[in-house]
Amino acid sequence: MNHQTQRLTKYLIIGLLLVHLIPVWAFKFIPTQDGLNHVYNAYILKEYNNPNYTKFRQVYDLNIRPFPNWVSHAFFFAALHFVPPLIAEKIFVTLCVSLVPLSFFYFLHSVDKRLWFFGFLGFLYSYNVLLHLGFYNFAISVPVSFFTLGYWWKHRENLSYVNAIILNLLLFTAYFCHLFSFSLLIASIPVLALTSAVLPWDEPKPLKQRVWMLLRSAGCLMPACIVLLICLLLNPEEKTASYWNLKDLWKFFVSVKSLVYYNDRYEVISWFLLGFMGLCFLSTLWFKFRHSFHQRDGFLILFVVLTVLYFRLPWSYGPPAWINDRINLFLFPVLAAWFSFSYHKWIKTGMIAIMIILSLAHLVLTVRDYDLLNKDMEEFTSGAGLIAENSAVSILTNDYQFAENHGEIKYLSPFYHDTCYYCLGNGSHYVANYEPKYAYFPLQYKPGYWKFEYNGVIDYMLVWHMDENSPEVAQLKQNYRLIHQTRNLKLFQYRNR
């Protein structure tokens, strides 16, 4: 690649990064399921000792321990000292969205610099269902994982002490982002280390050198393995597995459902992606038939291992859930590291164009949905300024997926925890705040305050898209008075407040 082409490529990547931030910054809200809940809990941490906000100390205990899931909370805790909650969320999501393609470029270039152009897949993956479920810790762990995997591969044959320290810093960054990605790295690196030591077996590489390379990687992983073991042994959560059936798993796999969120329109792009990846797979297979094995063939083996895990692991194991969805997100990026790079210049240009077109089409659908959902979310949050300090707030609805402007939302519920918005800035308690129920978040409920055992008075009730004459609303009116109303929203205040 000559200097002028490199410069044009750099401008193209920068342009695509900026364009892909349009959904984040062009609208007031980022329509996620749990996203605002994470911001809200960081807000509680920030205001926990505020003498004006007594509700937080009444409801929660601090749980400041070195468990996973800390990164987003720490980021929001710091950011909320300088910017409003929604801006803090936008900054964090900007990092999530931008770092995915950058990590793909780094990972694939580290595997083989001639593979760099497959990094354009990262723009398509920057918006995914896990991000829109509001799993912010996991979302930031995805690029951290690819940076880590790329760094290990780049230095695997000569891991110095400095390399080992940097690798462990990356691994523990992944740990504090999310346990799943941390575990996936600990499972993936040994597979690649073993195949790198063995392949190519027809190369006259001394056995001692192969074994030593394997032992160095094993030694570097030892601290992370110990931490993972301790974390799993000390986790007090109940371990009950829940499985998808094979038919649903296969449908999810071929539709690349990790890239599908608000509706099925995204599936069209997923089908094109599947076809593109299939052609790359077949052309690489044809190329491999005519050449010897290579260390990069380990990525095909890793892809197979992850695919087997995708079909065999449960959907949830105790509270951790969406396990298959998370694995699905890693499959094609890992496979891309095995693909052939021996294409004619114009074919590569065409492949880059296809990846860019797919990502832009995906982005257009996302912008459309953000635009429509923001109209619904403006209505949903329209009564937030009426909440008094130190209140308890809850919601009554039969349909979290209703959105009048957007239409039915299929795979997540942007309104599920957006009641948190009513509690930001006033020290109020969101009764259905789910995080403090689990041991791996920085707040824990005191007895009697979790949603289904709440023994106090709920000061405000949001009623979303319910018939005014329904038994639930009629009963609510006995003790509450209506203080705000829109087409689909009613806000009630406890009469004795």
C-alpha positions in Angstrom: 0.0 0.0 0.0 1.6 3.3 -1.1 1.6 6.5 1.0 -1.3 8.1 -0.8 -3.5 5.0 -0.4 -2.6 4.8 3.3 -3.6 8.4 3.8 -6.9 7.9 2.0 -7.6 4.7 4.0 -6.9 6.6 7.2 -9.4 9.4 6.2 -11.9 6.7 5.3 -11.7 5.0 8.6 -11.9 8.4 10.5 -14.9 9.3 8.4 -16.7 6.0 9.1 -15.9 6.4 12.8 -17.6 9.8 12.9 -20.6 8.7 10.8 -21.1 5.8 13.1 -21.4 8.2 16.1 -24.5 9.9 14.6 -27.0 7.7 16.6 -25.2 8.4 19.8 -25.0 12.2 19.5 -27.9 13.2 17.2 -30.6 12.1 19.7 -31.3 12.8 23.4 -31.7 9.2 24.4 -29.8 6.0 23.6 -32.6 3.4 23.6 -31.2 0.5 25.6 -32.8 -1.9 28.0 -30.4 -1.6 31.0 -28.1 1.2 30.1 -29.7 3.9 32.2 -29.8 1.5 35.1 -26.0 1.4 35.1 -25.8 5.2 35.0 -28.3 5.4 37.8 -26.4 3.0 40.1 -23.2 5.0 39.5 -25.3 8.1 40.4 -26.2 6.4 43.7 -22.5 5.7 44.4 -21.7 9.4 43.7 -24.5 10.7 46.0 -24.4 7.9 48.6 -23.1 10.1 51.4 -24.9 13.3 50.3 -26.7 14.4 53.5 -29.7 15.7 51.4 -30.4 12.3 49.9 -31.2 10.0 52.8 -33.1 7.4 50.6 -29.9 5.8 49.3 -28.4 5.0 52.7 -31.8 3.8 53.8 -32.1 1.3 50.9 -28.6 0.3 49.9 -25.3 -1.0 51.4 -22.1 -0.5 49.5 -20.4 -3.5 48.0 -17.0 -2.2 47.1 -15.1 -5.4 46.1 -12.8 -6.3 43.1 -15.5 -8.2 41.2 -16.2 -7.9 37.4 -18.6 -5.3 36.1 -16.7 -2.4 37.6 -15.6 -0.5 34.5 -18.8 1.2 33.5 -19.7 2.0 37.1 -16.2 3.5 37.7 -16.4 5.5 34.5 -19.9 6.9 35.2 -19.0 7.6 38.8 -16.1 9.8 37.6 -17.9 11.3 34.6 -21.0 12.4 36.7 -18.8 14.8 38.6 -18.4 16.8 35.4 -21.2 16.1 33.0 -25.0 15.3 33.2 -26.0 11.6 33.2 -27.1 11.4 29.6 -23.9 13.0 28.4 -21.9 10.6 30.5 -23.8 7.7 28.9 -23.1 9.1 25.4 -19.3 9.4 26.1 -19.2 5.8 27.3 -21.2 4.5 24.3 -18.9 6.5 22.0 -16.0 4.5 23.4 -17.9 1.2 22.9 -18.9 2.0 19.3 -15.5 3.5 18.3 -13.3 0.9 19.9 -14.9 -2.1 18.2 -13.6 -1.3 14.6 -10.3 -0.1 16.0 -9.8 -3.3 17.9 -10.8 -5.3 14.8 -8.1 -3.5 12.7 -5.5 -4.0 15.5 -6.4 -7.7 16.0 -6.4 -8.7 12.3 -3.3 -6.6 11.6 -1.5 -8.3 14.5 -2.4 -11.7 13.2 -1.2 -10.8 9.7 -0.8 -7.3 8.4 -2.3 -8.4 5.0 -5.6 -9.1 6.8 -6.1 -5.5 7.9 -8.9 -4.9 5.4 -11.2 -7.3 7.2 -11.2 -4.8 10.1 -14.0 -2.9 8.3 -16.3 -5.6 9.7 -15.9 -3.8 13.0 -18.1 -1.0 11.8 -20.9 -3.5 11.3 -20.3 -5.0 14.7 -20.1 -1.7 16.6 -23.9 -1.7 17.1 -25.1 -5.0 18.3 -27.9 -6.5 20.4 -25.7 -6.7 23.6 -25.0 -3.0 23.4 -28.7 -2.2 23.0 -29.6 -4.5 25.8 -27.6 -2.0 27.8 -24.9 -4.5 28.8 -22.3 -1.8 28.9 -19.6 -3.7 30.7 -19.8 -6.5 28.2 -20.0 -4.0 25.3 -16.7 -2.4 26.3 -15.2 -5.8 27.0 -15.5 -6.8 23.3 -12.9 -4.4 21.9 -10.7 -5.1 25.0 -10.8 -8.8 24.2 -9.7 -8.3 20.6 -6.9 -5.9 21.6 -5.8 -8.5 24.1 -6.0 -11.4 21.7 -4.1 -9.4 19.1 -1.4 -8.4 21.5 -0.9 -11.9 22.6 -0.7 -13.2 19.1 1.7 -10.5 18.0 4.2 -11.4 20.9 3.4 -15.1 21.4 6.7 -16.4 20.1 8.8 -14.1 22.2 6.9 -13.1 25.4 9.3 -11.0 27.4 8.7 -9.9 30.9 7.4 -6.6 29.7 5.1 -8.3 27.2 3.8 -10.6 30.0 3.1 -7.6 32.2 1.2 -5.8 29.5 -0.7 -8.9 28.6 -1.8 -9.4 32.2 -2.8 -5.7 32.4 -5.0 -6.3 29.3 -6.4 -9.5 30.8 -7.3 -7.9 34.1 -8.9 -4.9 32.2 -11.1 -7.5 30.5 -11.8 -9.0 34.0 -13.0 -5.7 35.3 -15.1 -5.2 32.2 -16.9 -8.5 32.2 -16.4 -12.1 33.5 -17.6 -13.7 30.2 -15.1 -12.0 28.0 -12.3 -12.6 30.6 -13.2 -16.3 30.6 -13.4 -16.5 26.8 -9.9 -15.1 26.6 -8.6 -17.6 29.1 -10.2 -20.3 27.0 -9.1 -19.0 23.6 -5.4 -18.2 24.2 -4.5 -21.8 25.2 -6.3 -23.2 22.1 -4.3 -20.8 19.9 -1.1 -21.3 21.9 -1.4 -25.1 21.4 -2.1 -24.9 17.7 0.7 -22.3 17.3 3.2 -24.7 18.9 2.1 -27.6 16.7 1.5 -25.9 13.4 2.9 -26.1 10.9 4.1 -29.6 11.7 6.1 -29.9 8.5 8.3 -26.9 9.5 11.7 -27.9 10.9 11.1 -26.1 14.2 12.8 -27.8 17.2 10.5 -29.5 19.7 12.1 -27.6 22.6 11.2 -24.3 20.9 7.6 -25.4 20.4 7.3 -26.5 24.0 9.0 -23.4 25.4 6.6 -21.2 23.4 3.6 -23.1 24.9 4.9 -22.9 28.4 5.6 -19.1 28.2 1.9 -18.5 27.3 0.8 -20.8 30.0 2.9 -19.0 32.6 1.5 -15.6 31.5 -2.0 -16.9 31.9 -1.5 -18.3 35.4 -2.4 -15.2 37.4 -5.6 -14.7 35.4 -6.5 -18.4 35.8 -6.1 -18.1 39.5 -8.3 -15.0 39.7 -11.0 -16.7 37.5 -11.0 -19.8 39.8 -11.3 -17.6 42.9 -14.1 -15.6 41.4 -16.1 -18.7 40.4 -15.6 -20.4 43.8 -16.6 -17.3 45.8 -19.6 -16.4 43.7 -22.7 -17.0 46.0 -25.3 -16.8 43.2 -27.5 -19.9 42.6 -26.4 -21.9 39.6 -29.4 -23.0 37.6 -29.0 -23.6 33.9 -31.5 -22.7 31.2 -31.1 -23.9 27.7 -32.4 -22.8 24.2 -33.6 -25.6 21.9 -31.4 -26.5 19.0 -33.8 -25.1 16.4 -33.7 -21.6 18.0 -29.9 -21.7 18.3 -29.5 -22.6 14.7 -31.9 -19.8 13.6 -30.0 -17.4 15.7 -26.7 -18.6 14.2 -27.6 -18.3 10.5 -29.4 -15.0 11.0 -26.4 -13.5 13.0 -29.0 -12.3 15.5 -26.3 -10.7 17.6 -26.6 -7.9 15.1 -30.4 -7.8 15.2 -32.1 -5.8 17.9 -35.3 -3.6 17.6 -36.9 -5.5 14.7 -36.3 -8.1 12.0 -35.3 -5.5 9.3 -31.7 -6.0 10.4 -31.9 -9.7 9.4 -31.6 -8.7 5.7 -28.1 -7.3 6.4 -27.3 -10.4 8.5 -28.1 -12.6 5.5 -25.8 -10.6 3.3 -23.1 -10.8 5.9 -23.6 -14.6 6.1 -23.2 -14.9 2.4 -20.1 -12.7 2.4 -18.5 -14.7 5.2 -19.4 -17.9 3.4 -17.7 -16.9 0.2 -14.6 -15.8 2.1 -14.7 -19.2 3.9 -14.9 -21.2 0.7 -12.2 -19.2 -1.1 -9.9 -19.6 1.9 -10.6 -23.3 1.9 -9.7 -23.5 -1.8 -6.5 -21.6 -1.1 -5.6 -23.9 1.8 -6.0 -27.0 -0.4 -3.0 -25.8 -2.5 -0.8 -24.7 0.4 0.7 -26.1 3.6 -0.8 -25.6 7.1 0.0 -22.4 8.9 -0.3 -21.2 12.5 -3.3 -19.0 11.5 -5.2 -22.2 11.0 -5.6 -22.2 14.8 -8.2 -19.5 14.3 -10.3 -22.0 12.3 -10.0 -24.5 15.2 -10.9 -21.8 17.7 -13.9 -20.9 15.6 -15.0 -24.5 15.6 -14.5 -24.7 19.4 -16.5 -21.5 20.0 -19.3 -22.7 17.7 -19.5 -26.0 19.6 -19.7 -24.0 22.8 -22.4 -21.8 21.3 -24.6 -24.8 20.6 -23.7 -26.6 23.9 -23.7 -24.0 26.6 -26.9 -22.9 28.4 -28.6 -19.6 27.6 -28.1 -18.7 31.3 -26.3 -20.2 34.3 -27.7 -18.6 37.4 -28.0 -14.8 36.9 -25.5 -14.6 34.0 -27.6 -14.9 30.9 -27.4 -14.3 27.1 -24.4 -16.7 27.0 -25.1 -18.0 23.5 -25.7 -14.4 22.2 -22.4 -13.3 23.6 -20.5 -16.2 21.9 -22.2 -15.5 18.6 -20.8 -12.0 18.6 -17.2 -13.4 18.6 -17.6 -16.1 16.0 -17.2 -14.3 12.6 -14.5 -11.9 13.8 -12.4 -14.8 15.0 -13.0 -16.7 11.7 -11.9 -13.6 9.8 -8.4 -14.1 11.3 -8.2 -17.4 9.3 -9.3 -16.0 6.0 -7.1 -15.8 2.9 -5.6 -12.4 2.1 -4.4 -13.5 -1.4 -7.0 -11.5 -3.4 -6.4 -9.2 -6.4 -6.3 -5.5 -5.5 -9.7 -4.8 -7.1 -11.3 -7.8 -5.4 -10.1 -6.5 -2.0 -11.5 -3.1 -2.9 -14.8 -4.7 -3.7 -14.8 -6.6 -0.4 -14.1 -3.4 1.5 -16.9 -1.8 -0.3 -19.3 -4.6 0.6 -18.3 -4.4 4.3 -18.8 -0.6 4.3 -22.2 -0.8 2.5 -23.4 -3.4 5.0 -22.3 -1.3 8.0 -23.9 1.8 6.6 -27.2 0.0 5.8 -27.1 -1.3 9.4 -26.4 2.2 10.6 -29.3 3.7 8.6 -31.7 1.3 10.2 -30.3 2.1 13.6 -30.7 5.9 13.0 -34.3 5.4 11.9 -35.1 3.4 15.0 -33.3 5.8 17.3 -35.4 8.7 15.8 -38.7 6.9 16.3 -37.9 5.5 19.7 -36.7 8.9 21.0 -40.2 10.3 20.3 -41.6 7.5 22.5 -38.9 8.0 25.2 -39.6 11.8 25.3 -43.2 10.9 26.2 -42.1 8.2 28.6 -39.8 10.6 30.5 -42.0 13.7 30.3 -43.0 13.7 34.0 -39.5 13.4 35.4 -39.3 17.0 36.6 -42.3 16.4 39.0 -40.5 13.9 41.3 -39.7 15.3 44.8 -36.4 14.4 46.4 -35.9 11.2 48.4 -38.9 9.5 46.8 -39.6 5.9 45.8 -40.7 5.5 42.2 -42.0 2.4 40.4 -43.9 1.6 37.2 -47.1 -0.3 36.2 -47.4 -1.6 32.7 -48.4 -4.8 30.9 -46.2 -4.1 27.8 -42.6 -3.0 28.1 -42.2 -3.4 24.3 -44.9 -1.0 23.3 -43.8 2.1 21.4 -46.4 4.0 19.5 -44.1 5.9 17.1 -41.7 3.0 16.5 -44.1 0.1 16.6 -43.5 -3.1 18.4 -40.0 -3.7 19.7 -39.0 -7.3 19.3 -35.8 -8.3 21.0 -35.4 -5.9 23.9 -37.3 -3.4 26.0 -36.0 0.2 26.0 -38.6 1.2 28.6 -37.8 -1.7 31.0 -35.5 0.3 33.3 -35.8 3.8 31.9 -37.9 4.7 35.0 -34.4 5.3 36.4 -34.5 8.6 34.5 -37.1 9.8 37.0 -34.6 9.2 39.9 -31.6 11.0 38.5 -30.9 14.3 40.2 -33.3 14.0 43.0 -31.9 11.2 45.2 -34.9 9.0 44.6 -35.1 5.2 44.7 -36.2 3.2 41.7 -37.9 0.2 43.3 -37.2 -2.2 40.4 -33.4 -1.4 40.4 -32.2 -4.9 39.5 -28.4 -4.6 40.0 -28.3 -4.5 43.9 -30.1 -7.9 44.0 -26.9 -9.5 42.7 -23.5 -9.9 44.4 -21.4 -8.7 41.5 -22.5 -5.1 41.5 -21.3 -2.3 43.8 -24.6 -1.8 45.7 -26.6 -4.3 47.7 -30.1 -4.1 48.9 -30.8 -3.9 52.6 -33.6 -6.4 53.7 -37.0 -5.4 52.6 -36.3 -3.0 49.7 -36.0 -5.2 46.5 -39.0 -4.8 44.2 -40.9 -7.9 45.2 -40.4 -7.4 48.9 -40.6 -3.7 49.1 -42.2 -2.7 52.5 -42.3 1.0 52.1 -44.6 3.5 50.5 -44.1 4.0 46.7 -44.4 7.8 46.3 -44.8 7.9 42.5 -46.2 5.3 40.1 -45.7 5.5 36.3 -48.5 3.9 34.3 -47.4 3.2 30.7 -49.8 2.2 28.0 -52.6 0.8 30.2 -56.4 1.2 30.0 -57.5 3.8 32.5 -60.5 1.5 33.4 -58.3 -1.6 34.0 -58.5 -3.1 37.5 -54.9 -2.3 38.2 -55.3 1.4 37.4 -58.6 1.6 39.2 -57.1 0.1 42.4 -54.1 2.5 42.1 -56.5 5.5 42.0 -57.7 4.7 45.5 -54.5 5.8 47.1 -52.9 7.9 44.3 -53.8 11.1 42.5 -53.0 11.9 38.9 -50.4 14.7 38.5 -49.3 14.3 34.8 -50.8 12.7 31.8 -49.9 12.2 28.1 -51.4 9.9 25.4 -49.7 6.8 26.8 -48.3 7.9 30.2 -49.9 8.7 33.5 -47.9 9.7 36.5 -49.6 9.2 39.9 -48.5 10.6 43.3 -49.3 9.0 46.6 -52.1 11.0 48.2 -50.4 11.4 51.6 -47.1 12.5 50.1 
